[in-house]
Amino acid sequence: MTATATEAPSPSAGSEERRRAGSPAKPLLLVIGAVGLVVTTWLVCNAFLAFAYYPQWFLGSKILIGVLGLVVGIGGAMVFFRFLNMIIEGLPSRLSEGLIPYAFLLPALSLLGLMLIYPTAQTVVYSFANDDSTDWVGLANYRAIFGSGEFWQALLNNFLWILIVPILTVAFGLAVAVLADKLSPQGEKISKSLIFLPMSISFVGASTIWGLVYSYSSPDTAQTGLLNAVVTALGGDPQPWMQIDTARLNSLLLMVILIWLQTGFAMVLISSAIKGVPEDTVEAGRMDGASEIRIFWQIIFPQVRPTLVAVFITVLILVLKVFDIIYVMTNGRDNSDVIANLFFRKLFVDQQAGQASAIVVVLLLVVPVLIFQVRSYKSQEANR
């Protein structure tokens, strides 16, 4: 006869089960964390409001307000996250482990929503309101802009900027990066520094500089504009370049300014990618008797293509927002307007907030299409 012994559960097995079940919630930590979070947020917000509206409380000193702003901002953020961490620790362990990354991302995402998502939604709402956003007008704003010739001119110019500027910027950046790589180390440093130098200039400053290049004076006076000085020296007549809209010449001359500014940015990133190409692959191509041109297109170019796409997308996003150059140079005259400048004029000059919002919404409809095209292109590249 065989006796069957029943094994008693070991203490370690019970502790393992409790560990898997997780620790329970800690109400005291939850309450302290929630109250501290609310109080900290209230204090920090009111402190910054006091800096803005009651500077006399701080002796009217901008330096003192700046120092206090740093202390309150940084210290408030530290205290805020400390109380947030207390809330997370007060939750059941299973829940807290899953919420930790999202909880600490929440403030940043909230600010992102406040600064980007909310204004976007509000703009869409205002596009259906009247000029001062006090009453609904339905689709009247959209009918007005779609029936306006200046809107279609601006939209066409935006598409021309999108088609021309990113491609030429990447092309020039690639050409400079490849050619500079063939120079001596000292020559490469000097040439790249000169090409990158315009990046340190603001768009308004660059527009002022190029305004001197395109400047026009009457034919019977000396030409102060560089381009017209060259033309007259060659026996030609000076031209009002910014007023010539034939074949969109004035818009093309404006594009030159942005290309000049961004070529250095493209050059730096592309040059870094070229230097990252393994030297043994290039040497293998040379040993096989390939020419330098063939080595570039079949060995170097495929390996730097992801960087080219990244630069192209970055410049494309910049082109969608182009405003400063047009505003300073022409303010949209002579068919050189773009969507951003038209929006600015409608909102701040014509005081037509409804139509201005509708113009921006139309531009927003173009962005998802561009994002879809970029993602499709990148997925195709990844599958190659």
C-alpha positions in Angstrom: 0.0 0.0 0.0 1.5 3.3 -1.1 0.8 6.5 0.8 0.4 9.7 -1.2 2.1 12.7 0.5 0.7 16.1 -0.1 3.4 18.7 -0.4 2.9 21.9 1.6 3.4 25.1 -0.3 6.7 26.7 0.5 6.9 30.3 1.8 8.9 31.3 -1.3 6.0 30.3 -3.5 3.6 32.5 -1.6 5.9 35.5 -1.9 6.3 34.9 -5.6 2.5 34.9 -6.0 2.3 38.1 -4.1 5.0 39.6 -6.3 3.1 38.7 -9.4 -0.1 40.0 -8.0 1.6 43.4 -7.4 1.6 45.7 -4.5 -1.7 47.5 -3.7 -2.4 51.2 -4.1 -1.2 53.7 -1.6 -3.9 56.3 -1.1 -1.8 58.6 1.0 0.8 59.0 -1.7 -1.9 59.5 -4.3 -3.5 62.3 -2.3 -0.2 64.0 -1.5 1.0 63.8 -5.1 -2.3 65.1 -6.6 -2.5 68.0 -4.2 1.1 68.9 -4.6 0.8 68.7 -8.4 -2.1 71.1 -8.4 -0.5 73.5 -5.9 2.8 73.5 -7.8 1.1 74.2 -11.1 -1.0 77.0 -9.6 2.0 78.7 -7.9 4.3 78.5 -11.0 1.6 79.9 -13.3 0.8 82.7 -11.0 4.4 83.5 -10.5 4.9 84.0 -14.2 1.7 86.0 -14.4 3.1 88.2 -11.7 6.4 88.6 -13.6 4.4 89.8 -16.6 1.7 92.0 -15.1 3.3 93.3 -11.9 7.0 94.0 -12.6 7.0 96.7 -9.9 6.8 93.9 -7.3 10.3 92.9 -8.4 11.7 96.5 -8.4 11.1 96.7 -12.1 14.4 94.9 -12.7 14.4 92.7 -15.8 17.6 91.0 -14.5 15.9 90.1 -11.3 12.7 88.9 -13.1 14.9 86.8 -15.4 16.8 85.1 -12.5 13.6 84.5 -10.6 12.0 83.1 -13.8 14.8 80.6 -14.1 14.5 79.6 -10.5 10.8 79.2 -10.6 10.8 77.5 -14.0 13.5 74.9 -13.2 12.6 74.5 -9.6 8.9 74.2 -10.4 9.6 71.6 -13.0 11.6 69.5 -10.5 8.9 69.8 -7.8 6.2 69.0 -10.4 7.8 65.8 -11.5 8.5 64.8 -7.9 4.8 65.0 -7.1 4.0 63.3 -10.4 6.4 60.5 -9.4 4.5 60.2 -6.0 1.3 59.7 -7.8 2.8 56.9 -9.9 4.3 55.2 -6.8 0.9 55.4 -5.1 -0.8 53.4 -7.9 -0.9 49.6 -7.8 2.5 48.3 -9.0 1.1 46.6 -12.1 -0.6 49.9 -13.2 2.3 52.1 -12.2 4.9 50.1 -14.2 2.9 50.6 -17.4 2.1 54.3 -16.8 5.6 55.5 -15.8 6.8 56.5 -19.4 3.5 58.0 -20.4 3.1 60.0 -17.2 6.5 61.7 -17.6 5.7 62.4 -21.2 2.3 63.9 -20.3 3.5 67.5 -19.5 5.5 67.7 -22.8 2.6 66.3 -24.7 0.2 68.7 -23.0 2.3 71.7 -23.9 2.6 70.4 -27.5 -1.2 70.1 -27.6 -1.7 73.5 -26.1 0.8 75.2 -28.5 0.0 73.2 -31.7 -3.1 71.1 -31.7 -5.4 73.6 -29.9 -4.5 76.5 -32.2 -4.9 74.3 -35.3 -8.4 73.2 -34.2 -9.3 76.8 -33.3 -8.1 78.0 -36.7 -10.4 75.5 -38.4 -13.3 76.8 -36.2 -12.5 80.4 -37.0 -12.5 79.6 -40.8 -16.3 79.3 -40.5 -16.7 82.6 -38.7 -16.9 86.2 -39.7 -14.1 88.8 -39.9 -13.9 89.3 -36.1 -14.9 85.7 -35.2 -18.1 86.7 -33.5 -20.7 84.9 -35.7 -20.9 81.9 -38.0 -20.9 82.5 -41.8 -20.7 78.9 -43.0 -18.6 78.4 -46.1 -18.6 82.1 -47.1 -14.9 82.4 -46.3 -14.0 79.5 -48.5 -16.1 80.7 -51.3 -14.4 84.1 -51.0 -10.8 82.8 -51.2 -11.5 80.2 -53.9 -13.1 83.0 -56.0 -10.1 85.2 -55.4 -7.3 85.4 -58.0 -4.7 86.4 -55.5 -5.3 83.2 -53.5 -4.7 81.0 -56.6 -1.6 83.0 -57.5 -0.2 82.5 -54.0 -1.0 78.8 -54.1 0.7 78.4 -57.5 3.8 80.2 -56.2 3.9 77.9 -53.1 3.9 74.9 -55.4 6.7 76.4 -57.4 8.7 77.0 -54.3 8.1 73.4 -53.2 9.1 72.0 -56.6 12.2 74.0 -57.1 13.9 75.0 -53.8 14.3 71.6 -52.1 15.6 70.0 -55.2 18.1 72.7 -56.0 19.2 73.0 -52.4 20.0 69.3 -52.1 21.7 69.3 -55.6 23.9 72.3 -54.7 24.7 70.9 -51.3 25.6 67.6 -52.8 27.8 69.2 -55.4 29.7 71.3 -52.9 30.1 68.4 -50.5 31.6 66.2 -53.2 33.9 68.9 -54.7 35.1 70.1 -51.3 35.9 66.5 -50.4 38.5 66.5 -53.2 40.4 69.5 -51.8 43.2 69.6 -49.3 42.1 69.6 -45.7 42.8 73.4 -45.4 41.0 74.1 -48.6 38.1 72.0 -47.6 37.7 73.9 -44.3 37.8 77.3 -45.9 35.4 76.4 -48.7 32.9 74.8 -46.4 33.1 77.7 -44.0 32.3 80.2 -46.8 29.4 78.1 -48.0 28.0 77.6 -44.5 28.4 81.3 -43.5 25.0 82.4 -44.9 23.3 80.0 -42.3 24.3 82.5 -39.6 22.2 85.3 -41.3 18.5 85.7 -40.5 16.0 85.5 -43.4 15.3 89.3 -43.0 19.1 90.1 -43.0 19.6 87.9 -46.1 16.6 89.6 -47.8 18.2 93.0 -47.1 21.5 91.8 -48.6 19.9 90.5 -51.7 17.7 93.6 -52.0 21.0 95.4 -52.7 21.9 92.9 -55.3 18.5 93.3 -57.1 18.2 97.0 -56.5 17.1 99.1 -59.5 17.7 102.7 -60.4 16.6 104.6 -63.5 18.8 104.1 -66.6 20.2 107.7 -66.4 21.7 107.2 -62.9 24.4 105.0 -61.5 23.3 101.5 -60.6 23.7 100.6 -56.9 22.4 97.1 -57.4 25.1 94.5 -58.2 23.0 92.6 -60.8 22.1 95.8 -62.7 25.6 97.1 -62.4 26.9 93.9 -64.2 24.1 94.2 -66.8 24.9 97.8 -67.6 28.6 97.1 -67.7 27.9 94.5 -70.4 26.0 97.0 -72.4 22.5 96.1 -71.3 19.7 98.1 -69.7 18.9 97.9 -66.0 15.9 95.9 -65.1 13.4 96.2 -62.1 14.0 92.5 -61.3 11.4 92.3 -58.5 8.7 93.6 -60.7 9.2 91.2 -63.6 6.6 88.4 -63.2 7.1 87.0 -66.7 7.8 83.3 -66.3 7.7 84.0 -62.5 11.1 85.6 -62.8 10.7 87.6 -59.6 9.7 84.5 -57.7 12.6 82.6 -59.0 15.0 85.4 -57.9 13.4 85.2 -54.4 14.0 81.4 -54.4 17.7 82.1 -55.0 17.8 83.7 -51.5 16.5 80.7 -49.7 18.7 78.3 -51.7 21.7 80.5 -50.9 20.8 80.3 -47.2 20.2 76.5 -47.0 22.9 75.2 -49.3 25.4 75.3 -46.4 23.0 73.3 -44.2 22.6 70.6 -46.9 26.3 70.6 -47.5 27.2 69.9 -43.9 24.9 66.9 -43.5 25.7 65.4 -46.9 29.4 65.8 -46.5 29.1 64.0 -43.1 27.3 61.2 -44.9 29.9 61.0 -47.6 32.7 60.7 -45.1 30.8 57.9 -43.4 30.9 55.8 -46.6 33.3 52.8 -45.9 36.6 53.5 -47.7 37.0 49.8 -48.6 33.9 49.9 -50.8 35.3 52.9 -52.7 38.7 51.2 -53.0 37.1 48.0 -54.3 35.4 50.0 -57.0 38.7 51.6 -58.0 40.4 48.3 -58.1 37.7 47.0 -60.5 38.6 49.9 -62.8 35.5 52.0 -62.2 35.8 55.7 -62.9 35.2 58.3 -60.2 31.9 59.3 -61.7 30.7 55.7 -61.7 32.0 55.2 -58.1 30.0 58.2 -57.0 26.7 57.1 -58.6 26.9 53.4 -57.9 28.7 53.3 -54.6 28.6 56.6 -52.7 25.2 57.9 -53.8 23.2 54.9 -52.8 24.7 55.0 -49.3 24.1 58.7 -48.8 20.5 58.6 -50.2 18.8 58.5 -46.7 20.6 61.7 -45.8 19.5 63.3 -49.0 15.9 62.4 -48.3 16.2 63.8 -44.7 17.7 67.1 -46.0 15.0 67.3 -48.7 12.2 66.8 -46.2 13.7 69.4 -43.8 14.0 72.0 -46.6 10.5 71.1 -47.8 9.0 71.9 -44.4 10.9 75.2 -44.4 9.6 76.1 -47.8 6.0 75.5 -46.7 6.4 78.2 -44.1 8.4 80.7 -46.2 7.3 84.2 -45.3 10.1 86.6 -44.3 11.8 86.8 -47.7 8.6 87.6 -49.6 7.4 90.1 -46.9 10.7 92.0 -47.0 11.4 91.9 -50.7 8.0 92.4 -52.4 5.2 91.9 -49.8 3.5 89.8 -52.4 3.5 92.5 -55.2 3.7 91.6 -58.9 2.4 88.0 -58.5 5.1 87.0 -56.0 2.8 86.2 -53.1 2.8 83.0 -51.1 0.2 81.5 -48.7 2.0 82.6 -45.5 2.3 86.2 -46.6 -1.3 86.3 -47.9 -2.5 85.0 -44.5 -0.5 87.7 -42.7 -2.0 90.4 -44.9 -5.5 89.1 -44.6 -5.3 88.9 -40.8 -3.3 92.0 -39.8 -3.8 94.4 -42.7 -7.3 93.6 -44.0 -8.6 92.5 -40.6 -10.3 89.5 -42.1 -9.7 86.7 -39.6 -12.2 84.4 -41.2 -10.6 84.4 -44.6 -7.1 84.3 -43.1 -8.1 81.1 -41.2 -9.6 79.6 -44.3 -6.4 80.2 -46.2 -4.3 78.4 -43.5 -6.8 75.5 -43.5 -6.3 75.0 -47.2 -2.6 74.9 -46.7 -3.0 72.3 -43.9 -4.9 70.1 -46.4 -1.7 69.9 -48.5 0.5 68.8 -45.6 -1.0 65.3 -45.1 -0.6 64.6 -48.8 3.1 65.6 -48.6 3.6 63.4 -45.5 1.9 60.5 -47.3 4.2 60.9 -50.3 7.3 61.2 -48.1 6.4 58.0 -46.1 5.7 56.1 -49.3 9.0 57.1 -50.7 10.8 56.1 -47.5 9.1 52.7 -47.4 10.0 52.1 -51.0 13.7 52.9 -50.2 13.6 50.6 -47.2 12.3 47.7 -49.3 15.1 48.1 -51.9 
